[in-house]
Amino acid sequence: MVQLNDIHPLTGFLRDHKAHLERLAATGRPEVLTVNGKARVVVQDAEAYQKLLDALDSAETERIVRERLAAIDRGEAGVPAEQVMADVRKRLGIKRK
């Protein structure tokens, strides 16, 4: 969630970008940059952004597993384990030995 003190004009960011980058790294929170008082862009520390991507990936994986388990509970045909493992390898970029 963006806090009110995380909203700044783009000109302020450009004028004092070092302070903004330090704050981004220290807090892990994104900043909303405005142009003419309207939100225009969001900037975020790379480490915090990667954590966000990892959490999103984890949530998506959990959703898929829950959907597949629910389908099996409903008596629908499942996906063979070999295919599931192939999908996981592909998603993670792991080549089979």
Residue pairs with C-beta under 8 A, 6 or more apart in sequence:
2 29
2 30
2 32
3 29
6 27
6 29
6 30
6 31
6 32
7 31
7 32
7 34
7 39
8 20
8 31
8 32
8 33
8 34
9 33
9 34
9 35
10 33
10 34
10 35
10 40
10 41
12 20
13 20
13 31
13 33
13 43
20 31
20 43
21 45
23 31
24 30
24 31
24 43
24 44
24 45
24 48
25 45
25 47
28 45
28 47
28 48
28 51
29 44
29 48
30 42
30 43
30 44
30 48
31 42
31 43
31 44
32 39
32 41
32 42
33 39
33 40
33 41
33 42
33 43
34 40
44 52
68 78
68 79
71 78
72 78
79 87
86 96
88 94
89 95
89 96
